[in-house]
């Protein structure tokens, strides 16, 4: 996943995210996430207190050669 090396668990509110396995838990219960949702969450968690631009997210979630309705997909 996002981490190279030892596993890192990030805690926020009632959630815990294991960055190595990609597991998200809410109050200990597993929350299912799709790959894009997981990548979006990781992008936000990796930049605490910073602005993550829509363009940064577009590049991370859909590579430059991918044609998608980016604005609609990201909004959803």
CHARMM internal coordinates of N, CA and C (Angstrom, degrees):
IC EDIT
DIST 1 N 1 CA 1.4443
DIST 1 CA 1 C 1.5242
ANGL 1 N 1 CA 1 C 109.54
DIST 1 C 2 N 1.3238
ANGL 1 CA 1 C 2 N 116.32
DIHE 1 N 1 CA 1 C 2 N -133.49
DIST 2 N 2 CA 1.4544
ANGL 1 C 2 N 2 CA 119.69
DIHE 1 CA 1 C 2 N 2 CA -173.66
DIST 2 CA 2 C 1.5195
ANGL 2 N 2 CA 2 C 113.31
DIHE 1 C 2 N 2 CA 2 C -82.65
DIST 2 C 3 N 1.3017
ANGL 2 CA 2 C 3 N 117.03
DIHE 2 N 2 CA 2 C 3 N -17.89
DIST 3 N 3 CA 1.4530
ANGL 2 C 3 N 3 CA 120.34
DIHE 2 CA 2 C 3 N 3 CA -172.82
DIST 3 CA 3 C 1.5281
ANGL 3 N 3 CA 3 C 111.09
DIHE 2 C 3 N 3 CA 3 C -102.81
DIST 3 C 4 N 1.3033
ANGL 3 CA 3 C 4 N 116.96
DIHE 3 N 3 CA 3 C 4 N 136.04
DIST 4 N 4 CA 1.4587
ANGL 3 C 4 N 4 CA 122.45
DIHE 3 CA 3 C 4 N 4 CA 175.18
DIST 4 CA 4 C 1.5230
ANGL 4 N 4 CA 4 C 107.35
DIHE 3 C 4 N 4 CA 4 C -108.33
DIST 4 C 5 N 1.3187
ANGL 4 CA 4 C 5 N 117.77
DIHE 4 N 4 CA 4 C 5 N 104.11
DIST 5 N 5 CA 1.4503
ANGL 4 C 5 N 5 CA 120.46
DIHE 4 CA 4 C 5 N 5 CA -178.56
DIST 5 CA 5 C 1.5088
ANGL 5 N 5 CA 5 C 110.40
DIHE 4 C 5 N 5 CA 5 C 128.55
DIST 5 C 6 N 1.3369
ANGL 5 CA 5 C 6 N 115.50
DIHE 5 N 5 CA 5 C 6 N -138.97
DIST 6 N 6 CA 1.4552
ANGL 5 C 6 N 6 CA 119.44
DIHE 5 CA 5 C 6 N 6 CA -176.78
DIST 6 CA 6 C 1.5299
ANGL 6 N 6 CA 6 C 111.18
DIHE 5 C 6 N 6 CA 6 C -71.64
DIST 6 C 7 N 1.3358
ANGL 6 CA 6 C 7 N 115.81
DIHE 6 N 6 CA 6 C 7 N 149.46
DIST 7 N 7 CA 1.4637
ANGL 6 C 7 N 7 CA 120.13
DIHE 6 CA 6 C 7 N 7 CA -179.72
DIST 7 CA 7 C 1.5249
ANGL 7 N 7 CA 7 C 111.22
DIHE 6 C 7 N 7 CA 7 C -61.92
DIST 7 C 8 N 1.2958
ANGL 7 CA 7 C 8 N 115.22
DIHE 7 N 7 CA 7 C 8 N 145.01
DIST 8 N 8 CA 1.4600
ANGL 7 C 8 N 8 CA 121.85
DIHE 7 CA 7 C 8 N 8 CA 177.03
DIST 8 CA 8 C 1.5177
ANGL 8 N 8 CA 8 C 107.66
DIHE 7 C 8 N 8 CA 8 C -126.37
DIST 8 C 9 N 1.3241
ANGL 8 CA 8 C 9 N 115.48
DIHE 8 N 8 CA 8 C 9 N 131.16
DIST 9 N 9 CA 1.4516
ANGL 8 C 9 N 9 CA 120.22
DIHE 8 CA 8 C 9 N 9 CA 174.47
DIST 9 CA 9 C 1.5143
ANGL 9 N 9 CA 9 C 107.51
DIHE 8 C 9 N 9 CA 9 C -109.88
DIST 9 C 10 N 1.3274
ANGL 9 CA 9 C 10 N 115.33
DIHE 9 N 9 CA 9 C 10 N 124.93
DIST 10 N 10 CA 1.4538
ANGL 9 C 10 N 10 CA 121.82
DIHE 9 CA 9 C 10 N 10 CA 177.98
DIST 10 CA 10 C 1.5228
ANGL 10 N 10 CA 10 C 108.29
DIHE 9 C 10 N 10 CA 10 C -103.14
DIST 10 C 11 N 1.3258
ANGL 10 CA 10 C 11 N 115.76
DIHE 10 N 10 CA 10 C 11 N 132.71
DIST 11 N 11 CA 1.4566
ANGL 10 C 11 N 11 CA 121.51
DIHE 10 CA 10 C 11 N 11 CA -179.11
DIST 11 CA 11 C 1.5212
ANGL 11 N 11 CA 11 C 109.46
DIHE 10 C 11 N 11 CA 11 C -111.63
DIST 11 C 12 N 1.3193
ANGL 11 CA 11 C 12 N 115.88
DIHE 11 N 11 CA 11 C 12 N 134.33
DIST 12 N 12 CA 1.4592
ANGL 11 C 12 N 12 CA 121.01
DIHE 11 CA 11 C 12 N 12 CA 175.51
DIST 12 CA 12 C 1.5257
ANGL 12 N 12 CA 12 C 107.55
DIHE 11 C 12 N 12 CA 12 C -150.17
DIST 12 C 13 N 1.3308
ANGL 12 CA 12 C 13 N 114.84
DIHE 12 N 12 CA 12 C 13 N 117.87
DIST 13 N 13 CA 1.4602
ANGL 12 C 13 N 13 CA 120.26
DIHE 12 CA 12 C 13 N 13 CA -175.16
DIST 13 CA 13 C 1.5190
ANGL 13 N 13 CA 13 C 110.11
DIHE 12 C 13 N 13 CA 13 C 58.57
DIST 13 C 14 N 1.3332
ANGL 13 CA 13 C 14 N 116.68
DIHE 13 N 13 CA 13 C 14 N -129.84
DIST 14 N 14 CA 1.4681
ANGL 13 C 14 N 14 CA 121.91
DIHE 13 CA 13 C 14 N 14 CA 179.93
DIST 14 CA 14 C 1.5260
ANGL 14 N 14 CA 14 C 111.40
DIHE 13 C 14 N 14 CA 14 C -89.67
DIST 14 C 15 N 1.3228
ANGL 14 CA 14 C 15 N 117.25
DIHE 14 N 14 CA 14 C 15 N 8.08
DIST 15 N 15 CA 1.4602
ANGL 14 C 15 N 15 CA 122.42
DIHE 14 CA 14 C 15 N 15 CA -176.24
DIST 15 CA 15 C 1.5262
ANGL 15 N 15 CA 15 C 111.85
DIHE 14 C 15 N 15 CA 15 C -102.80
DIST 15 C 16 N 1.3307
ANGL 15 CA 15 C 16 N 115.11
DIHE 15 N 15 CA 15 C 16 N 151.15
DIST 16 N 16 CA 1.4620
ANGL 15 C 16 N 16 CA 122.94
DIHE 15 CA 15 C 16 N 16 CA 172.50
DIST 16 CA 16 C 1.5215
ANGL 16 N 16 CA 16 C 107.04
DIHE 15 C 16 N 16 CA 16 C -136.98
DIST 16 C 17 N 1.3241
ANGL 16 CA 16 C 17 N 116.49
DIHE 16 N 16 CA 16 C 17 N 128.77
DIST 17 N 17 CA 1.4609
ANGL 16 C 17 N 17 CA 122.28
DIHE 16 CA 16 C 17 N 17 CA -178.98
DIST 17 CA 17 C 1.5078
ANGL 17 N 17 CA 17 C 110.08
DIHE 16 C 17 N 17 CA 17 C -118.31
DIST 17 C 18 N 1.3305
ANGL 17 CA 17 C 18 N 116.71
DIHE 17 N 17 CA 17 C 18 N 119.34
DIST 18 N 18 CA 1.4560
ANGL 17 C 18 N 18 CA 122.36
DIHE 17 CA 17 C 18 N 18 CA 174.52
DIST 18 CA 18 C 1.5249
ANGL 18 N 18 CA 18 C 106.31
DIHE 17 C 18 N 18 CA 18 C -87.71
DIST 18 C 19 N 1.3249
ANGL 18 CA 18 C 19 N 116.51
DIHE 18 N 18 CA 18 C 19 N 110.75
DIST 19 N 19 CA 1.4630
ANGL 18 C 19 N 19 CA 120.28
DIHE 18 CA 18 C 19 N 19 CA -173.96
DIST 19 CA 19 C 1.5207
ANGL 19 N 19 CA 19 C 112.86
DIHE 18 C 19 N 19 CA 19 C -72.70
DIST 19 C 20 N 1.3229
ANGL 19 CA 19 C 20 N 117.68
DIHE 19 N 19 CA 19 C 20 N -18.72
DIST 20 N 20 CA 1.4657
ANGL 19 C 20 N 20 CA 119.24
DIHE 19 CA 19 C 20 N 20 CA 178.87
DIST 20 CA 20 C 1.5270
ANGL 20 N 20 CA 20 C 111.14
DIHE 19 C 20 N 20 CA 20 C -81.33
DIST 20 C 21 N 1.3042
ANGL 20 CA 20 C 21 N 116.69
DIHE 20 N 20 CA 20 C 21 N -48.13
DIST 21 N 21 CA 1.4725
ANGL 20 C 21 N 21 CA 120.05
DIHE 20 CA 20 C 21 N 21 CA -176.93
DIST 21 CA 21 C 1.5227
ANGL 21 N 21 CA 21 C 112.29
DIHE 20 C 21 N 21 CA 21 C -87.22
DIST 21 C 22 N 1.3432
ANGL 21 CA 21 C 22 N 117.06
DIHE 21 N 21 CA 21 C 22 N -19.78
DIST 22 N 22 CA 1.4555
ANGL 21 C 22 N 22 CA 120.48
DIHE 21 CA 21 C 22 N 22 CA -176.71
DIST 22 CA 22 C 1.5142
ANGL 22 N 22 CA 22 C 112.94
DIHE 21 C 22 N 22 CA 22 C 80.55
DIST 22 C 23 N 1.3301
ANGL 22 CA 22 C 23 N 117.18
DIHE 22 N 22 CA 22 C 23 N 13.76
DIST 23 N 23 CA 1.4569
ANGL 22 C 23 N 23 CA 120.36
DIHE 22 CA 22 C 23 N 23 CA 179.94
DIST 23 CA 23 C 1.5183
ANGL 23 N 23 CA 23 C 110.69
DIHE 22 C 23 N 23 CA 23 C -82.45
DIST 23 C 24 N 1.3200
ANGL 23 CA 23 C 24 N 114.74
DIHE 23 N 23 CA 23 C 24 N 132.57
DIST 24 N 24 CA 1.4553
ANGL 23 C 24 N 24 CA 121.81
DIHE 23 CA 23 C 24 N 24 CA 174.74
DIST 24 CA 24 C 1.5196
ANGL 24 N 24 CA 24 C 107.15
DIHE 23 C 24 N 24 CA 24 C -113.72
DIST 24 C 25 N 1.3227
ANGL 24 CA 24 C 25 N 115.32
DIHE 24 N 24 CA 24 C 25 N 131.20
DIST 25 N 25 CA 1.4672
ANGL 24 C 25 N 25 CA 119.96
DIHE 24 CA 24 C 25 N 25 CA 178.26
DIST 25 CA 25 C 1.5255
ANGL 25 N 25 CA 25 C 108.97
DIHE 24 C 25 N 25 CA 25 C -124.48
DIST 25 C 26 N 1.3208
ANGL 25 CA 25 C 26 N 114.57
DIHE 25 N 25 CA 25 C 26 N 141.89
DIST 26 N 26 CA 1.4628
ANGL 25 C 26 N 26 CA 122.29
DIHE 25 CA 25 C 26 N 26 CA 175.53
DIST 26 CA 26 C 1.5193
ANGL 26 N 26 CA 26 C 106.48
DIHE 25 C 26 N 26 CA 26 C -118.13
DIST 26 C 27 N 1.3193
ANGL 26 CA 26 C 27 N 115.86
DIHE 26 N 26 CA 26 C 27 N 114.36
DIST 27 N 27 CA 1.4659
ANGL 26 C 27 N 27 CA 121.79
DIHE 26 CA 26 C 27 N 27 CA -176.74
DIST 27 CA 27 C 1.5198
ANGL 27 N 27 CA 27 C 110.96
DIHE 26 C 27 N 27 CA 27 C 51.02
DIST 27 C 28 N 1.3364
ANGL 27 CA 27 C 28 N 116.34
DIHE 27 N 27 CA 27 C 28 N 38.95
DIST 28 N 28 CA 1.4520
ANGL 27 C 28 N 28 CA 122.07
DIHE 27 CA 27 C 28 N 28 CA 177.43
DIST 28 CA 28 C 1.5185
ANGL 28 N 28 CA 28 C 115.47
DIHE 27 C 28 N 28 CA 28 C 88.69
DIST 28 C 29 N 1.3238
ANGL 28 CA 28 C 29 N 117.77
DIHE 28 N 28 CA 28 C 29 N -12.84
DIST 29 N 29 CA 1.4652
ANGL 28 C 29 N 29 CA 121.38
DIHE 28 CA 28 C 29 N 29 CA -178.77
DIST 29 CA 29 C 1.5208
ANGL 29 N 29 CA 29 C 110.49
DIHE 28 C 29 N 29 CA 29 C -95.97
DIST 29 C 30 N 1.3257
ANGL 29 CA 29 C 30 N 116.02
DIHE 29 N 29 CA 29 C 30 N 135.50
DIST 30 N 30 CA 1.4600
ANGL 29 C 30 N 30 CA 122.05
DIHE 29 CA 29 C 30 N 30 CA -178.91
DIST 30 CA 30 C 1.5339
ANGL 30 N 30 CA 30 C 110.77
DIHE 29 C 30 N 30 CA 30 C -63.63
DIST 30 C 31 N 1.3295
ANGL 30 CA 30 C 31 N 115.16
DIHE 30 N 30 CA 30 C 31 N 135.71
DIST 31 N 31 CA 1.4590
ANGL 30 C 31 N 31 CA 122.67
DIHE 30 CA 30 C 31 N 31 CA 175.23
DIST 31 CA 31 C 1.5205
ANGL 31 N 31 CA 31 C 106.95
DIHE 30 C 31 N 31 CA 31 C -113.16
DIST 31 C 32 N 1.3288
ANGL 31 CA 31 C 32 N 117.22
DIHE 31 N 31 CA 31 C 32 N 125.04
DIST 32 N 32 CA 1.4676
ANGL 31 C 32 N 32 CA 120.55
DIHE 31 CA 31 C 32 N 32 CA 179.37
DIST 32 CA 32 C 1.5213
ANGL 32 N 32 CA 32 C 110.07
DIHE 31 C 32 N 32 CA 32 C -79.27
DIST 32 C 33 N 1.3267
ANGL 32 CA 32 C 33 N 114.65
DIHE 32 N 32 CA 32 C 33 N 132.35
DIST 33 N 33 CA 1.4613
ANGL 32 C 33 N 33 CA 121.42
DIHE 32 CA 32 C 33 N 33 CA 175.73
DIST 33 CA 33 C 1.5139
ANGL 33 N 33 CA 33 C 108.65
DIHE 32 C 33 N 33 CA 33 C -130.42
DIST 33 C 34 N 1.3281
ANGL 33 CA 33 C 34 N 115.63
DIHE 33 N 33 CA 33 C 34 N 142.32
DIST 34 N 34 CA 1.4484
ANGL 33 C 34 N 34 CA 120.29
DIHE 33 CA 33 C 34 N 34 CA 171.28
DIST 34 CA 34 C 1.5235
ANGL 34 N 34 CA 34 C 108.97
DIHE 33 C 34 N 34 CA 34 C -76.01
DIST 34 C 35 N 1.3274
ANGL 34 CA 34 C 35 N 116.35
DIHE 34 N 34 CA 34 C 35 N 169.27
DIST 35 N 35 CA 1.4601
ANGL 34 C 35 N 35 CA 120.60
DIHE 34 CA 34 C 35 N 35 CA -177.36
DIST 35 CA 35 C 1.5266
ANGL 35 N 35 CA 35 C 112.30
DIHE 34 C 35 N 35 CA 35 C -59.90
DIST 35 C 36 N 1.3101
ANGL 35 CA 35 C 36 N 117.95
DIHE 35 N 35 CA 35 C 36 N -45.10
DIST 36 N 36 CA 1.4767
ANGL 35 C 36 N 36 CA 120.09
DIHE 35 CA 35 C 36 N 36 CA -178.52
DIST 36 CA 36 C 1.5220
ANGL 36 N 36 CA 36 C 111.27
DIHE 35 C 36 N 36 CA 36 C -67.27
DIST 36 C 37 N 1.3180
ANGL 36 CA 36 C 37 N 117.20
DIHE 36 N 36 CA 36 C 37 N -39.21
DIST 37 N 37 CA 1.4585
ANGL 36 C 37 N 37 CA 120.48
DIHE 36 CA 36 C 37 N 37 CA 177.59
DIST 37 CA 37 C 1.5197
ANGL 37 N 37 CA 37 C 110.55
DIHE 36 C 37 N 37 CA 37 C -63.19
DIST 37 C 38 N 1.3377
ANGL 37 CA 37 C 38 N 115.87
DIHE 37 N 37 CA 37 C 38 N -41.14
DIST 38 N 38 CA 1.4550
ANGL 37 C 38 N 38 CA 121.35
DIHE 37 CA 37 C 38 N 38 CA 178.03
DIST 38 CA 38 C 1.5279
ANGL 38 N 38 CA 38 C 110.69
DIHE 37 C 38 N 38 CA 38 C -62.85
DIST 38 C 39 N 1.3152
ANGL 38 CA 38 C 39 N 117.21
DIHE 38 N 38 CA 38 C 39 N -46.26
DIST 39 N 39 CA 1.4642
ANGL 38 C 39 N 39 CA 121.11
DIHE 38 CA 38 C 39 N 39 CA 179.56
DIST 39 CA 39 C 1.5234
ANGL 39 N 39 CA 39 C 111.61
DIHE 38 C 39 N 39 CA 39 C -63.15
DIST 39 C 40 N 1.3257
ANGL 39 CA 39 C 40 N 117.07
DIHE 39 N 39 CA 39 C 40 N -37.86
DIST 40 N 40 CA 1.4665
ANGL 39 C 40 N 40 CA 121.49
DIHE 39 CA 39 C 40 N 40 CA 177.69
DIST 40 CA 40 C 1.5282
ANGL 40 N 40 CA 40 C 110.00
DIHE 39 C 40 N 40 CA 40 C -64.22
DIST 40 C 41 N 1.3188
ANGL 40 CA 40 C 41 N 116.68
DIHE 40 N 40 CA 40 C 41 N -47.93
DIST 41 N 41 CA 1.4597
ANGL 40 C 41 N 41 CA 120.58
DIHE 40 CA 40 C 41 N 41 CA 179.36
DIST 41 CA 41 C 1.5273
ANGL 41 N 41 CA 41 C 111.15
DIHE 40 C 41 N 41 CA 41 C -61.45
DIST 41 C 42 N 1.3214
ANGL 41 CA 41 C 42 N 117.39
DIHE 41 N 41 CA 41 C 42 N -44.05
DIST 42 N 42 CA 1.4685
ANGL 41 C 42 N 42 CA 120.63
DIHE 41 CA 41 C 42 N 42 CA 178.57
DIST 42 CA 42 C 1.5224
ANGL 42 N 42 CA 42 C 111.58
DIHE 41 C 42 N 42 CA 42 C -61.90
DIST 42 C 43 N 1.3228
ANGL 42 CA 42 C 43 N 117.28
DIHE 42 N 42 CA 42 C 43 N -39.51
DIST 43 N 43 CA 1.4678
ANGL 42 C 43 N 43 CA 120.76
DIHE 42 CA 42 C 43 N 43 CA 178.92
DIST 43 CA 43 C 1.5276
ANGL 43 N 43 CA 43 C 110.18
DIHE 42 C 43 N 43 CA 43 C -60.62
DIST 43 C 44 N 1.3129
ANGL 43 CA 43 C 44 N 116.94
DIHE 43 N 43 CA 43 C 44 N -40.98
DIST 44 N 44 CA 1.4628
ANGL 43 C 44 N 44 CA 120.55
DIHE 43 CA 43 C 44 N 44 CA 179.67
DIST 44 CA 44 C 1.5279
ANGL 44 N 44 CA 44 C 111.63
DIHE 43 C 44 N 44 CA 44 C -72.20
DIST 44 C 45 N 1.3271
ANGL 44 CA 44 C 45 N 117.00
DIHE 44 N 44 CA 44 C 45 N -40.26
DIST 45 N 45 CA 1.4622
ANGL 44 C 45 N 45 CA 120.77
DIHE 44 CA 44 C 45 N 45 CA -179.58
DIST 45 CA 45 C 1.5216
ANGL 45 N 45 CA 45 C 112.45
DIHE 44 C 45 N 45 CA 45 C -69.26
DIST 45 C 46 N 1.3184
ANGL 45 CA 45 C 46 N 117.24
DIHE 45 N 45 CA 45 C 46 N -29.36
DIST 46 N 46 CA 1.4642
ANGL 45 C 46 N 46 CA 121.27
DIHE 45 CA 45 C 46 N 46 CA -179.83
DIST 46 CA 46 C 1.5211
ANGL 46 N 46 CA 46 C 112.81
DIHE 45 C 46 N 46 CA 46 C -75.60
DIST 46 C 47 N 1.3284
ANGL 46 CA 46 C 47 N 117.02
DIHE 46 N 46 CA 46 C 47 N -10.92
DIST 47 N 47 CA 1.4679
ANGL 46 C 47 N 47 CA 121.09
DIHE 46 CA 46 C 47 N 47 CA -177.42
DIST 47 CA 47 C 1.5264
ANGL 47 N 47 CA 47 C 111.34
DIHE 46 C 47 N 47 CA 47 C -127.69
DIST 47 C 48 N 1.3376
ANGL 47 CA 47 C 48 N 118.10
DIHE 47 N 47 CA 47 C 48 N 56.90
DIST 48 N 48 CA 1.4640
ANGL 47 C 48 N 48 CA 119.30
DIHE 47 CA 47 C 48 N 48 CA -176.92
DIST 48 CA 48 C 1.5266
ANGL 48 N 48 CA 48 C 111.88
DIHE 47 C 48 N 48 CA 48 C -61.03
DIST 48 C 49 N 1.3174
ANGL 48 CA 48 C 49 N 115.68
DIHE 48 N 48 CA 48 C 49 N 131.17
DIST 49 N 49 CA 1.4576
ANGL 48 C 49 N 49 CA 120.73
DIHE 48 CA 48 C 49 N 49 CA 177.95
DIST 49 CA 49 C 1.5139
ANGL 49 N 49 CA 49 C 114.53
DIHE 48 C 49 N 49 CA 49 C 79.87
DIST 49 C 50 N 1.3354
ANGL 49 CA 49 C 50 N 117.05
DIHE 49 N 49 CA 49 C 50 N -2.56
DIST 50 N 50 CA 1.4617
ANGL 49 C 50 N 50 CA 120.53
DIHE 49 CA 49 C 50 N 50 CA -179.46
DIST 50 CA 50 C 1.5178
ANGL 50 N 50 CA 50 C 110.64
DIHE 49 C 50 N 50 CA 50 C -108.22
DIST 50 C 51 N 1.3029
ANGL 50 CA 50 C 51 N 115.53
DIHE 50 N 50 CA 50 C 51 N 156.48
DIST 51 N 51 CA 1.4534
ANGL 50 C 51 N 51 CA 120.64
DIHE 50 CA 50 C 51 N 51 CA 175.01
DIST 51 CA 51 C 1.5249
ANGL 51 N 51 CA 51 C 108.89
DIHE 50 C 51 N 51 CA 51 C -81.76
DIST 51 C 52 N 1.3100
ANGL 51 CA 51 C 52 N 115.97
DIHE 51 N 51 CA 51 C 52 N 128.33
DIST 52 N 52 CA 1.4577
ANGL 51 C 52 N 52 CA 121.76
DIHE 51 CA 51 C 52 N 52 CA 174.01
DIST 52 CA 52 C 1.5243
ANGL 52 N 52 CA 52 C 105.69
DIHE 51 C 52 N 52 CA 52 C -105.54
DIST 52 C 53 N 1.3180
ANGL 52 CA 52 C 53 N 116.50
DIHE 52 N 52 CA 52 C 53 N 114.31
DIST 53 N 53 CA 1.4629
ANGL 52 C 53 N 53 CA 119.69
DIHE 52 CA 52 C 53 N 53 CA -174.67
DIST 53 CA 53 C 1.5209
ANGL 53 N 53 CA 53 C 111.56
DIHE 52 C 53 N 53 CA 53 C -75.65
DIST 53 C 54 N 1.3167
ANGL 53 CA 53 C 54 N 114.65
DIHE 53 N 53 CA 53 C 54 N 158.23
DIST 54 N 54 CA 1.4577
ANGL 53 C 54 N 54 CA 120.68
DIHE 53 CA 53 C 54 N 54 CA 176.08
DIST 54 CA 54 C 1.5294
ANGL 54 N 54 CA 54 C 109.57
DIHE 53 C 54 N 54 CA 54 C -59.67
DIST 54 C 55 N 1.3158
ANGL 54 CA 54 C 55 N 116.74
DIHE 54 N 54 CA 54 C 55 N -36.25
DIST 55 N 55 CA 1.4644
ANGL 54 C 55 N 55 CA 120.50
DIHE 54 CA 54 C 55 N 55 CA 179.85
DIST 55 CA 55 C 1.5238
ANGL 55 N 55 CA 55 C 110.99
DIHE 54 C 55 N 55 CA 55 C -66.53
DIST 55 C 56 N 1.3300
ANGL 55 CA 55 C 56 N 117.35
DIHE 55 N 55 CA 55 C 56 N -40.24
DIST 56 N 56 CA 1.4708
ANGL 55 C 56 N 56 CA 120.82
DIHE 55 CA 55 C 56 N 56 CA 175.36
DIST 56 CA 56 C 1.5251
ANGL 56 N 56 CA 56 C 110.23
DIHE 55 C 56 N 56 CA 56 C -59.90
DIST 56 C 57 N 1.3250
ANGL 56 CA 56 C 57 N 115.93
DIHE 56 N 56 CA 56 C 57 N -44.54
DIST 57 N 57 CA 1.4638
ANGL 56 C 57 N 57 CA 120.28
DIHE 56 CA 56 C 57 N 57 CA 179.98
DIST 57 CA 57 C 1.5227
ANGL 57 N 57 CA 57 C 110.71
DIHE 56 C 57 N 57 CA 57 C -65.88
DIST 57 C 58 N 1.3195
ANGL 57 CA 57 C 58 N 116.91
DIHE 57 N 57 CA 57 C 58 N -40.49
DIST 58 N 58 CA 1.4677
ANGL 57 C 58 N 58 CA 120.48
DIHE 57 CA 57 C 58 N 58 CA 179.63
DIST 58 CA 58 C 1.5296
ANGL 58 N 58 CA 58 C 109.99
DIHE 57 C 58 N 58 CA 58 C -59.75
DIST 58 C 59 N 1.3177
ANGL 58 CA 58 C 59 N 115.57
DIHE 58 N 58 CA 58 C 59 N -44.82
DIST 59 N 59 CA 1.4625
ANGL 58 C 59 N 59 CA 119.11
DIHE 58 CA 58 C 59 N 59 CA -179.14
DIST 59 CA 59 C 1.5273
ANGL 59 N 59 CA 59 C 111.34
DIHE 58 C 59 N 59 CA 59 C -65.48
DIST 59 C 60 N 1.3063
ANGL 59 CA 59 C 60 N 116.77
DIHE 59 N 59 CA 59 C 60 N -38.70
DIST 60 N 60 CA 1.4659
ANGL 59 C 60 N 60 CA 120.14
DIHE 59 CA 59 C 60 N 60 CA -178.36
DIST 60 CA 60 C 1.5296
ANGL 60 N 60 CA 60 C 112.26
DIHE 59 C 60 N 60 CA 60 C -72.97
DIST 60 C 61 N 1.3246
ANGL 60 CA 60 C 61 N 116.51
DIHE 60 N 60 CA 60 C 61 N -40.18
DIST 61 N 61 CA 1.4603
ANGL 60 C 61 N 61 CA 120.54
DIHE 60 CA 60 C 61 N 61 CA -174.65
DIST 61 CA 61 C 1.5238
ANGL 61 N 61 CA 61 C 113.82
DIHE 60 C 61 N 61 CA 61 C -86.77
DIST 61 C 62 N 1.3162
ANGL 61 CA 61 C 62 N 115.93
DIHE 61 N 61 CA 61 C 62 N -36.00
DIST 62 N 62 CA 1.4651
ANGL 61 C 62 N 62 CA 120.78
DIHE 61 CA 61 C 62 N 62 CA -179.42
DIST 62 CA 62 C 1.5140
ANGL 62 N 62 CA 62 C 107.54
DIHE 61 C 62 N 62 CA 62 C -134.45
DIST 62 C 63 N 1.2948
ANGL 62 CA 62 C 63 N 116.41
DIHE 62 N 62 CA 62 C 63 N 112.05
DIST 63 N 63 CA 1.4685
ANGL 62 C 63 N 63 CA 120.64
DIHE 62 CA 62 C 63 N 63 CA -178.63
DIST 63 CA 63 C 1.5257
ANGL 63 N 63 CA 63 C 110.40
DIHE 62 C 63 N 63 CA 63 C -59.13
DIST 63 C 64 N 1.3205
ANGL 63 CA 63 C 64 N 115.72
DIHE 63 N 63 CA 63 C 64 N 162.67
DIST 64 N 64 CA 1.4630
ANGL 63 C 64 N 64 CA 121.87
DIHE 63 CA 63 C 64 N 64 CA -173.81
DIST 64 CA 64 C 1.5231
ANGL 64 N 64 CA 64 C 113.80
DIHE 63 C 64 N 64 CA 64 C -55.38
DIST 64 C 65 N 1.3238
ANGL 64 CA 64 C 65 N 118.11
DIHE 64 N 64 CA 64 C 65 N -32.41
DIST 65 N 65 CA 1.4581
ANGL 64 C 65 N 65 CA 120.40
DIHE 64 CA 64 C 65 N 65 CA -176.38
DIST 65 CA 65 C 1.5317
ANGL 65 N 65 CA 65 C 113.02
DIHE 64 C 65 N 65 CA 65 C -85.30
DIST 65 C 66 N 1.3396
ANGL 65 CA 65 C 66 N 117.84
DIHE 65 N 65 CA 65 C 66 N -2.04
DIST 66 N 66 CA 1.4576
ANGL 65 C 66 N 66 CA 121.44
DIHE 65 CA 65 C 66 N 66 CA -178.86
DIST 66 CA 66 C 1.5224
ANGL 66 N 66 CA 66 C 109.85
DIHE 65 C 66 N 66 CA 66 C -87.73
DIST 66 C 67 N 1.3197
ANGL 66 CA 66 C 67 N 115.79
DIHE 66 N 66 CA 66 C 67 N 132.00
DIST 67 N 67 CA 1.4599
ANGL 66 C 67 N 67 CA 120.58
DIHE 66 CA 66 C 67 N 67 CA 179.65
DIST 67 CA 67 C 1.5297
ANGL 67 N 67 CA 67 C 108.15
DIHE 66 C 67 N 67 CA 67 C -105.03
DIST 67 C 68 N 1.3291
ANGL 67 CA 67 C 68 N 115.30
DIHE 67 N 67 CA 67 C 68 N 112.48
DIST 68 N 68 CA 1.4594
ANGL 67 C 68 N 68 CA 121.78
DIHE 67 CA 67 C 68 N 68 CA 178.39
DIST 68 CA 68 C 1.5221
ANGL 68 N 68 CA 68 C 108.46
DIHE 67 C 68 N 68 CA 68 C -142.93
DIST 68 C 69 N 1.3233
ANGL 68 CA 68 C 69 N 115.43
DIHE 68 N 68 CA 68 C 69 N 163.92
DIST 69 N 69 CA 1.4611
ANGL 68 C 69 N 69 CA 120.60
DIHE 68 CA 68 C 69 N 69 CA 172.09
DIST 69 CA 69 C 1.5247
ANGL 69 N 69 CA 69 C 106.35
DIHE 68 C 69 N 69 CA 69 C -81.06
DIST 69 C 70 N 1.3250
ANGL 69 CA 69 C 70 N 115.17
DIHE 69 N 69 CA 69 C 70 N 77.98
DIST 70 N 70 CA 1.4589
ANGL 69 C 70 N 70 CA 122.07
DIHE 69 CA 69 C 70 N 70 CA -172.02
DIST 70 CA 70 C 1.5248
ANGL 70 N 70 CA 70 C 112.99
DIHE 69 C 70 N 70 CA 70 C -55.44
DIST 70 C 71 N 1.3070
ANGL 70 CA 70 C 71 N 117.83
DIHE 70 N 70 CA 70 C 71 N -49.74
DIST 71 N 71 CA 1.4679
ANGL 70 C 71 N 71 CA 120.97
DIHE 70 CA 70 C 71 N 71 CA -176.40
DIST 71 CA 71 C 1.5249
ANGL 71 N 71 CA 71 C 110.98
DIHE 70 C 71 N 71 CA 71 C -58.91
DIST 71 C 72 N 1.3030
ANGL 71 CA 71 C 72 N 117.34
DIHE 71 N 71 CA 71 C 72 N -46.43
DIST 72 N 72 CA 1.4679
ANGL 71 C 72 N 72 CA 121.60
DIHE 71 CA 71 C 72 N 72 CA -179.94
DIST 72 CA 72 C 1.5255
ANGL 72 N 72 CA 72 C 110.72
DIHE 71 C 72 N 72 CA 72 C -66.54
DIST 72 C 73 N 1.3193
ANGL 72 CA 72 C 73 N 117.36
DIHE 72 N 72 CA 72 C 73 N -44.42
DIST 73 N 73 CA 1.4635
ANGL 72 C 73 N 73 CA 120.98
DIHE 72 CA 72 C 73 N 73 CA -179.57
DIST 73 CA 73 C 1.5329
ANGL 73 N 73 CA 73 C 111.24
DIHE 72 C 73 N 73 CA 73 C -62.84
DIST 73 C 74 N 1.3071
ANGL 73 CA 73 C 74 N 117.92
DIHE 73 N 73 CA 73 C 74 N -43.93
DIST 74 N 74 CA 1.4566
ANGL 73 C 74 N 74 CA 120.74
DIHE 73 CA 73 C 74 N 74 CA -179.09
DIST 74 CA 74 C 1.5182
ANGL 74 N 74 CA 74 C 110.67
DIHE 73 C 74 N 74 CA 74 C -68.29
DIST 74 C 75 N 1.3125
ANGL 74 CA 74 C 75 N 117.35
DIHE 74 N 74 CA 74 C 75 N -39.86
DIST 75 N 75 CA 1.4615
ANGL 74 C 75 N 75 CA 120.33
DIHE 74 CA 74 C 75 N 75 CA 179.21
DIST 75 CA 75 C 1.5200
ANGL 75 N 75 CA 75 C 111.45
DIHE 74 C 75 N 75 CA 75 C -62.42
DIST 75 C 76 N 1.3209
ANGL 75 CA 75 C 76 N 116.41
DIHE 75 N 75 CA 75 C 76 N -35.47
DIST 76 N 76 CA 1.4622
ANGL 75 C 76 N 76 CA 119.72
DIHE 75 CA 75 C 76 N 76 CA 179.56
DIST 76 CA 76 C 1.4955
ANGL 76 N 76 CA 76 C 110.45
DIHE 75 C 76 N 76 CA 76 C -77.68
END
COOR INIT
IC SEED 1 N 1 CA 1 C
IC BUILD
